[in-house]
Amino acid sequence: MTEQNCSHSFHHPRPGAPLYCDSVSLEDLARKFGTPLYVYSACQIAERLMLFQQALAGREHLVCYAVKANSALAILKLLAGLGAGFDIVSGGELERVMAAAPEAAGKVVFSGVGKTPAEIDLALKAGILEFNVESEAELELLAARARRLAAASRLKTKARFALRVNPDVFADTHPYISTGLREHKFGIDIRRAPAIYKRAVKNRWLEAHGVSVHIGSQIRSADPFGAAMERVSRLVRQLDREGIALKSVDAGGGLGIDYHGGSFDAAEKVREYAAALAGALSGFGGKLLIEPGRFLVAQAGVLVTRVLHVKRNGAKTFVITDAAMNDLIRPALYQAHHEIVPVRRRAGKPQMVDVVGPVCESGDFFARDRKLGPVKPGDLVALLDAGAYGMAQSSNYNTRPRAAEVLVEGAKARLIRRRETMADLLGPEMV
């Protein structure tokens, strides 16, 4: 799987052929598993992980996949088998990691601004690598839970932590996914960090293991990452002079992709990113952690949907599909762009259309005023680069069962999540 070039996992293998994922036809998958259908390339996910591992091979490192991007158990198992760790933001995500790869618990970092006592207890018992702590109150809670666990188990339990510092670095991205400024809810002002570390090292239930930063998502330039690491590096050197030697620096995630179908050299992007981090952290001998999510899985996935109707209202033409905003909310939520292509091309000129779903909301759209090759009811279209924050953010709005998911491994495809049924939706409810 890892020996072939997976950069173009979704392709037409010959003129007149439908769109393929690696060696499997999307038409065949839609026929077998129905639509809407998420399809992922295992080959491309593995290839993207190896890009980071190779670029950082000169230093001790751990690639902690951001589970929030796509939490499918099969994908977590695939990544764990290739040596990845995991970045989680909830107890539920930890449960997923433990279900898919229990041996990876020691490679888990726990981020997020609102960890509950129950979630902290679960992570302490699992023996995760470190907690990325986002406030002084959380640090106090962490110490209290470690003390309580030690009393109950008679073990000398220490909670390893990294302060998530806010470097006040601007990242040119959507405001909803920018996280590195002082006015954001995330992290601790980097100027306050030394005093917090000094107090924390006096607490017998805490271990100052590292420092963490995350400035946002879908960032296309390496420069903001380098700038953030420069400020983190200064903090690490200051702490070292004061007798607090940290073992890890967590650079977070956020490296972006091209959603517009242009030329995109993933290997070059990763090399630039790795060089920016390495340059800023020269002299630091500890472990470098990174938390990519989107970059690993987004372009490895598509959402396949069937055209229900082609409708004209005034000057507008609407292509209505059986997928909707509940299946992929990014366009409605972020005005995000996804390329949309017919699975089998028809002859004729592209038309300017809106691609929309059947949900009862004007915001239920995938594209507005977009040129799309001619399609008819019954045709399949694919929304590209949908492997991240697609299924993970899906819902049952309008009482719509969520889509099925398929993982393609070379010439083989296997169902990794069956389509929900009405029994699944109604089962938890009581009249």
C-alpha positions as CSV (number, residue, x, y, z in Angstrom):
1,M,0.0,0.0,0.0
2,T,2.7,2.5,0.9
3,E,4.9,1.8,-2.1
4,Q,2.6,3.3,-4.7
5,N,2.1,7.0,-5.4
6,C,-1.3,7.9,-3.8
7,S,-1.2,11.7,-4.6
8,H,-4.0,11.3,-7.1
9,S,-6.1,8.7,-5.4
10,F,-9.3,10.0,-7.1
11,H,-9.0,9.8,-10.9
12,H,-10.5,8.7,-14.2
13,P,-8.2,5.8,-15.2
14,R,-9.1,6.1,-18.9
15,P,-11.4,8.2,-21.1
16,G,-15.0,7.5,-20.6
17,A,-14.4,5.7,-17.3
18,P,-16.1,6.8,-14.1
19,L,-14.2,8.3,-11.2
20,Y,-12.1,5.8,-9.3
21,C,-10.7,5.8,-5.7
22,D,-7.3,4.1,-6.2
23,S,-8.4,0.9,-8.1
24,V,-12.1,0.9,-7.2
25,S,-14.9,2.5,-9.2
26,L,-17.1,5.0,-7.3
27,E,-20.0,3.8,-9.4
28,D,-19.5,0.3,-8.2
29,L,-19.3,1.5,-4.6
30,A,-22.5,3.6,-4.9
31,R,-24.3,0.6,-6.4
32,K,-23.2,-1.7,-3.6
33,F,-23.5,0.6,-0.6
34,G,-25.9,3.3,-1.7
35,T,-25.6,7.1,-1.4
36,P,-24.8,9.5,0.2
37,L,-21.5,7.6,0.7
38,Y,-18.1,8.7,2.2
39,V,-15.2,6.9,0.4
40,Y,-11.6,7.1,1.8
41,S,-8.2,6.1,0.3
42,A,-6.1,4.2,2.9
43,C,-3.1,4.6,0.6
44,Q,-3.2,8.4,0.6
45,I,-3.7,8.6,4.4
46,A,-0.7,6.4,4.9
47,E,1.3,8.5,2.4
48,R,0.5,11.8,4.1
49,L,1.5,10.4,7.5
50,M,4.8,9.3,6.1
51,L,5.5,12.7,4.6
52,F,5.6,14.1,8.2
53,Q,7.5,11.2,9.6
54,Q,10.2,11.5,6.9
55,A,10.4,15.3,7.1
56,L,11.0,15.1,10.9
57,A,13.2,12.0,10.8
58,G,16.3,13.9,12.0
59,R,14.8,14.5,15.5
60,E,12.7,12.8,18.1
61,H,9.1,13.4,17.2
62,L,5.6,12.0,17.3
63,V,2.8,12.7,14.8
64,C,-0.4,12.9,16.9
65,Y,-3.3,12.7,14.5
66,A,-6.2,15.1,15.4
67,V,-9.0,12.7,15.9
68,K,-11.6,15.4,15.5
69,A,-10.9,15.6,11.8
70,N,-12.2,12.1,11.1
71,S,-12.8,9.7,14.0
72,A,-13.6,6.5,12.0
73,L,-12.3,3.5,14.0
74,A,-10.8,1.9,10.9
75,I,-8.8,5.1,10.1
76,L,-7.6,5.4,13.7
77,K,-6.4,1.7,13.6
78,L,-4.7,2.3,10.3
79,L,-2.8,5.3,11.6
80,A,-1.8,3.6,14.9
81,G,-0.4,0.7,12.9
82,L,1.9,3.2,11.1
83,G,3.2,4.6,14.3
84,A,1.0,7.7,14.8
85,G,-0.1,9.0,18.2
86,F,-3.4,10.9,18.7
87,D,-4.6,14.4,19.7
88,I,-8.0,14.2,21.4
89,V,-10.4,16.8,22.7
90,S,-12.9,14.7,24.6
91,G,-13.3,11.5,26.6
92,G,-15.3,10.1,23.7
93,E,-12.4,10.5,21.4
94,L,-10.2,8.8,23.9
95,E,-12.7,5.9,24.0
96,R,-12.5,5.7,20.2
97,V,-8.7,5.5,20.3
98,M,-8.8,2.8,23.0
99,A,-11.4,0.8,21.0
100,A,-9.3,1.1,17.8
101,A,-5.8,0.8,19.2
102,P,-5.5,0.3,22.9
103,E,-1.8,0.0,22.7
104,A,-1.6,3.7,21.5
105,A,-2.8,5.2,24.9
106,G,0.7,6.3,25.8
107,K,0.8,8.3,22.5
108,V,-2.3,10.4,23.3
109,V,-2.3,14.1,24.0
110,F,-5.5,15.6,25.5
111,S,-6.4,19.1,24.3
112,G,-9.6,21.2,24.8
113,V,-10.7,24.0,27.0
114,G,-13.4,22.2,29.0
115,K,-12.2,18.8,30.3
116,T,-14.5,17.3,32.8
117,P,-13.4,15.4,36.0
118,A,-14.7,12.1,34.5
119,E,-12.7,12.7,31.3
120,I,-9.5,13.5,33.2
121,D,-10.0,10.4,35.3
122,L,-10.4,8.3,32.2
123,A,-7.2,9.7,30.6
124,L,-5.2,9.3,33.8
125,K,-6.1,5.7,34.1
126,A,-5.3,5.1,30.5
127,G,-1.8,6.5,31.0
128,I,-1.9,9.1,28.2
129,L,1.3,11.0,27.2
130,E,0.2,14.5,28.4
131,F,-2.6,16.9,29.0
132,N,-2.5,20.1,27.1
133,V,-3.8,22.4,29.9
134,E,-5.7,25.5,28.8
135,S,-6.2,27.4,32.1
136,E,-5.0,27.6,35.7
137,A,-8.3,26.3,36.9
138,E,-7.9,23.2,34.8
139,L,-4.3,22.7,36.2
140,E,-5.8,22.7,39.7
141,L,-8.5,20.3,38.7
142,L,-5.9,18.0,37.0
143,A,-3.8,17.9,40.2
144,A,-6.8,17.2,42.3
145,R,-7.9,14.3,40.1
146,A,-4.4,12.9,40.1
147,R,-4.3,13.1,43.9
148,R,-7.7,11.4,44.2
149,L,-6.6,8.6,41.8
150,A,-3.4,8.0,43.7
151,A,-5.4,7.7,47.0
152,A,-7.8,5.2,45.5
153,S,-5.2,3.1,43.8
154,R,-2.2,3.6,46.2
155,L,-0.1,4.5,43.2
156,K,2.2,7.5,42.8
157,T,0.1,9.0,40.1
158,K,1.5,12.2,38.5
159,A,-0.3,14.0,35.8
160,R,2.0,15.0,32.9
161,F,1.0,18.3,31.5
162,A,1.9,20.9,28.9
163,L,0.6,24.4,29.1
164,R,-1.1,25.5,25.9
165,V,0.2,29.0,25.5
166,N,-1.2,31.7,23.3
167,P,1.6,33.2,21.3
168,D,-0.6,36.0,19.9
169,V,0.4,35.1,16.3
170,F,-2.0,36.0,13.5
171,A,-3.0,33.2,11.2
172,D,-4.6,34.1,7.9
173,T,-7.6,31.7,8.0
174,H,-11.3,31.7,8.7
175,P,-12.1,33.5,12.0
176,Y,-14.0,30.4,13.2
177,I,-10.8,28.3,13.1
178,S,-8.2,30.9,14.1
179,T,-7.1,30.2,17.7
180,G,-3.8,31.8,18.4
181,L,-4.6,35.3,19.5
182,R,-5.0,36.6,23.1
183,E,-8.7,37.3,22.6
184,H,-9.5,33.7,21.7
185,K,-10.9,31.2,24.3
186,F,-8.0,28.9,23.9
187,G,-4.8,28.7,25.8
188,I,-2.9,30.9,28.3
189,D,-1.2,34.2,27.6
190,I,2.4,33.2,26.9
191,R,3.6,36.0,29.2
192,R,1.9,34.4,32.2
193,A,3.3,31.0,31.5
194,P,6.6,31.1,33.5
195,A,4.9,32.0,36.7
196,I,2.3,29.2,36.3
197,Y,5.1,26.6,35.6
198,K,6.9,27.8,38.7
199,R,3.9,27.2,40.8
200,A,3.0,23.9,39.2
201,V,6.4,22.2,39.7
202,K,5.9,22.6,43.4
203,N,2.8,20.4,43.2
204,R,3.6,16.7,43.9
205,W,0.7,15.5,41.7
206,L,1.9,17.4,38.5
207,E,4.8,16.9,36.1
208,A,5.7,19.8,33.9
209,H,6.3,17.7,30.8
210,G,6.0,20.2,27.9
211,V,4.6,23.2,26.3
212,S,1.8,23.3,23.7
213,V,0.6,25.7,21.0
214,H,-2.1,25.7,18.3
215,I,-2.7,28.8,16.3
216,G,-5.5,27.7,14.0
217,S,-6.6,25.5,11.1
218,Q,-6.3,25.6,7.3
219,I,-3.1,27.7,7.4
220,R,-1.4,27.5,4.0
221,S,1.9,29.3,4.8
222,A,4.7,27.9,7.1
223,D,5.6,31.4,8.3
224,P,3.0,31.6,11.2
225,F,4.0,28.3,12.5
226,G,7.7,29.4,12.6
227,A,6.7,32.7,14.3
228,A,4.7,30.8,16.9
229,M,7.6,28.4,17.5
230,E,10.1,31.2,17.9
231,R,8.0,32.5,20.8
232,V,7.6,29.1,22.3
233,S,11.4,28.5,22.0
234,R,12.1,31.6,23.9
235,L,9.8,30.4,26.7
236,V,11.5,27.0,26.8
237,R,14.9,28.6,27.1
238,Q,13.7,30.9,29.9
239,L,12.2,28.0,31.8
240,D,15.4,26.0,31.3
241,R,17.5,28.8,32.8
242,E,15.1,28.8,35.8
243,G,15.6,25.0,36.4
244,I,12.4,23.8,34.6
245,A,13.5,21.4,31.8
246,L,10.7,20.5,29.5
247,K,10.7,17.2,27.6
248,S,8.4,18.1,24.8
249,V,7.1,20.9,22.6
250,D,3.7,20.4,20.9
251,A,3.5,22.6,17.8
252,G,-0.2,21.8,17.3
253,G,-1.7,21.2,13.9
254,G,-3.4,23.5,11.3
255,L,-1.4,22.9,8.1
256,G,-3.8,23.6,5.3
257,I,-4.6,22.1,1.9
258,D,-5.9,23.4,-1.4
259,Y,-9.6,22.9,-1.7
260,H,-9.8,24.5,-5.1
261,G,-8.3,21.8,-7.3
262,G,-5.1,23.7,-8.1
263,S,-1.6,22.2,-8.2
264,F,-0.7,21.1,-4.7
265,D,2.6,19.6,-3.7
266,A,1.9,18.0,-0.4
267,A,5.5,16.9,0.1
268,E,6.9,20.4,-0.4
269,K,4.3,21.9,2.0
270,V,5.4,19.4,4.7
271,R,9.1,20.1,4.1
272,E,8.5,23.8,4.4
273,Y,6.4,23.3,7.6
274,A,9.0,21.0,9.1
275,A,11.9,23.4,8.3
276,A,10.0,26.3,9.9
277,L,9.6,24.3,13.1
278,A,13.1,22.9,13.2
279,G,14.6,26.3,12.6
280,A,12.7,27.9,15.5
281,L,13.5,25.0,17.8
282,S,17.2,24.6,17.1
283,G,18.9,23.8,20.4
284,F,15.9,22.1,21.9
285,G,16.7,18.4,22.3
286,G,13.3,17.1,23.5
287,K,10.5,15.5,21.6
288,L,8.6,17.5,19.0
289,L,4.9,16.7,18.8
290,I,2.6,17.8,15.9
291,E,-1.1,17.4,15.5
292,P,-2.1,17.2,11.8
293,G,-5.7,16.3,11.0
294,R,-7.1,17.8,7.9
295,F,-3.7,17.4,6.0
296,L,-3.8,13.7,6.6
297,V,-7.4,12.8,5.7
298,A,-9.2,15.7,3.8
299,Q,-7.9,14.9,0.3
300,A,-8.1,11.2,1.0
301,G,-12.0,11.3,1.1
302,V,-14.9,12.1,-1.1
303,L,-18.7,12.3,-0.6
304,V,-20.5,10.5,-3.3
305,T,-24.1,11.7,-3.8
306,R,-26.8,11.0,-6.4
307,V,-28.7,13.8,-8.3
308,L,-32.4,13.7,-7.5
309,H,-33.6,16.6,-9.6
310,V,-32.3,19.4,-11.8
311,K,-34.7,22.4,-11.3
312,R,-34.8,25.9,-12.8
313,N,-36.2,28.8,-10.9
314,G,-36.1,32.1,-12.8
315,A,-32.5,32.6,-13.8
316,K,-31.1,29.9,-11.4
317,T,-30.5,26.2,-12.0
318,F,-30.5,24.0,-9.0
319,V,-28.9,20.5,-8.9
320,I,-30.6,18.8,-6.0
321,T,-28.7,15.8,-4.5
322,D,-29.5,13.2,-1.9
323,A,-26.7,14.5,0.3
324,A,-27.4,17.6,2.4
325,M,-25.9,19.9,4.9
326,N,-26.4,17.3,7.6
327,D,-23.9,15.1,5.7
328,L,-21.3,17.9,5.0
329,I,-21.9,21.1,6.8
330,R,-18.6,22.9,5.9
331,P,-20.1,24.9,3.0
332,A,-23.0,26.2,5.1
333,L,-20.9,26.7,8.2
334,Y,-17.7,28.2,6.8
335,Q,-18.7,29.0,3.2
336,A,-16.1,26.4,2.5
337,H,-15.3,25.4,-1.1
338,H,-15.4,21.8,-2.3
339,E,-14.7,20.9,-5.9
340,I,-17.7,19.0,-7.3
341,V,-17.3,16.7,-10.3
342,P,-19.6,14.2,-12.1
343,V,-18.5,10.6,-11.3
344,R,-19.1,9.8,-15.0
345,R,-18.6,12.7,-17.4
346,R,-21.3,13.5,-20.0
347,A,-20.7,15.3,-23.3
348,G,-21.7,19.0,-23.3
349,K,-20.9,22.3,-21.9
350,P,-20.7,23.0,-18.1
351,Q,-23.6,24.9,-16.7
352,M,-23.7,27.5,-13.9
353,V,-25.7,25.9,-11.1
354,D,-26.3,25.8,-7.4
355,V,-25.7,22.4,-5.9
356,V,-28.1,21.9,-3.0
357,G,-29.5,19.3,-0.7
358,P,-33.1,18.4,0.2
359,V,-33.0,19.8,3.8
360,C,-35.5,22.5,4.7
361,E,-33.0,25.3,5.0
362,S,-31.9,28.0,2.5
363,G,-28.4,27.4,3.8
364,D,-28.5,23.8,2.6
365,F,-26.0,24.1,-0.2
366,F,-22.7,22.7,-1.4
367,A,-22.0,25.3,-4.1
368,R,-23.5,28.5,-5.4
369,D,-23.0,29.8,-8.9
370,R,-20.6,27.0,-9.8
371,K,-19.8,25.6,-13.2
372,L,-20.7,21.9,-13.3
373,G,-20.5,19.5,-16.2
374,P,-24.0,18.5,-17.5
375,V,-25.8,16.1,-15.1
376,K,-29.2,14.5,-15.1
377,P,-31.4,12.9,-12.4
378,G,-29.8,9.6,-11.3
379,D,-26.3,10.7,-12.1
380,L,-23.6,10.6,-9.4
381,V,-21.4,13.5,-8.4
382,A,-18.5,13.6,-6.0
383,L,-17.6,16.3,-3.5
384,L,-13.9,16.2,-3.3
385,D,-11.6,16.7,-0.3
386,A,-14.3,15.7,2.1
387,G,-12.3,13.4,4.3
388,A,-11.9,15.9,7.1
389,Y,-14.8,17.5,9.1
390,G,-17.3,15.8,6.9
391,M,-18.7,12.7,8.6
392,A,-17.2,14.0,11.9
393,Q,-19.5,17.0,11.8
394,S,-22.6,15.3,10.4
395,S,-25.9,15.2,12.1
396,N,-29.4,13.8,11.9
397,Y,-31.1,17.1,11.1
398,N,-34.5,16.6,9.5
399,T,-34.3,13.0,10.9
400,R,-31.9,12.0,8.2
401,P,-29.8,8.9,8.8
402,R,-26.1,9.5,8.5
403,A,-24.1,8.2,5.5
404,A,-22.2,5.0,5.2
405,E,-18.3,5.0,5.1
406,V,-16.0,2.9,2.9
407,L,-12.3,2.5,3.1
408,V,-10.4,1.6,-0.1
409,E,-7.2,-0.3,0.2
410,G,-5.7,-0.8,-3.3
411,A,-8.2,-2.9,-5.2
412,K,-10.3,-3.8,-2.1
413,A,-13.1,-1.7,-0.5
414,R,-14.7,-2.5,2.9
415,L,-17.5,-1.0,4.7
416,I,-16.2,0.7,7.9
417,R,-19.5,2.2,9.0
418,R,-22.9,1.0,7.9
419,R,-25.6,3.5,7.0
420,E,-27.8,4.5,9.9
421,T,-31.3,3.2,10.1
422,M,-34.5,4.7,11.5
423,A,-34.2,2.2,14.4
424,D,-30.8,3.8,15.2
425,L,-32.3,7.2,15.3
426,L,-35.4,6.4,17.3
427,G,-33.8,3.9,19.6
428,P,-32.6,6.2,22.4
429,E,-36.0,8.1,22.6
430,M,-38.9,7.4,24.9
431,V,-42.5,8.4,24.3
